[in-house]
Amino acid sequence: MAPHALLHELGVPFDLVHVDVASGAHRAPGYTALNPNQRVPTLVHGDHVLYESAAILLYLCESHPESGLMPLPGNPRRHLFLQWLFYFTNTLQEDLQHWWHADNYVTAEACRSDMKAVAEQRLGRFFSRFDSSLAKDGPYVLGAQFSACDLFFVMLCRWTRQMPVTALDYPQIKRLVDLVTQRPAWRAMMADEGINWNGPLT
Ligand SMILES: N[C@@H](CCC(=O)N[C@@H](CS)C(=O)NCC(=O)O)C(=O)O
């Protein structure tokens, strides 16, 4: 969702190829030749093939420095962009993976339930802290400036939609989500993918 929305933000031409994870298309040889780790998404740009959505965001922003969607080196908010993008991809997304896919980590049902419960607590503590920081320096991840980091964060907020407490229960986070999901690029991405906020994981 985030790389796809970014392509719309950039206004560049692209082809979207649906890889149907539900039917195992990400394990088919044609796809694993591109991404041996069997995950979506993968970006193919000329001779370049890359996966990991945060890396794709960085790559696309670097390819379009004029877009203003990433603070460039020398910008006083550059370090925050890097900090949050990495935190979101290696910590927040990992907690969400534990909740959705505990079976990828542990086998016993009791362990899976425990893992989900701990993930929920960790997510709750993070969202609470982050909501307070947005109240002081929002409405976006980098403050007043919208950036590709917001696309990544809002994508992850959607992963909470089946949890007892969702990211939208935090008022400043909800404000950020509302701002981003009203953007034409986000709406175009959702329309292309045929999904809504509360629909199944794609
Ligand atoms: N860190 C990766 C995570 C990608 C990821 O988990 N993708 C899911 C999308 S539902 C997937 O491909 N799942 C298939 C599987 O794990 O078998 C990224 O951000 O690109």
The ligand as an ORCA input file, in Angstrom:
! r2SCAN-3c Opt
* xyz 0 1
  N       9.008     -6.026      5.702
  C       8.273     -6.416      4.511
  C       7.035     -7.187      4.940
  C       6.271     -7.639      3.756
  C       5.126     -8.562      4.149
  O       5.065     -9.088      5.259
  N       4.235     -8.771      3.194
  C       3.136     -9.651      3.419
  C       1.910     -8.984      2.828
  S       0.452     -9.628      3.508
  C       3.416    -10.970      2.695
  O       3.971    -10.957      1.627
  N       3.026    -12.085      3.292
  C       3.158    -13.353      2.694
  C       3.825    -14.366      3.578
  O       4.447    -13.961      4.594
  O       3.750    -15.564      3.250
  C       7.897     -5.175      3.704
  O       7.575     -4.162      4.323
  O       7.955     -5.212      2.475
*
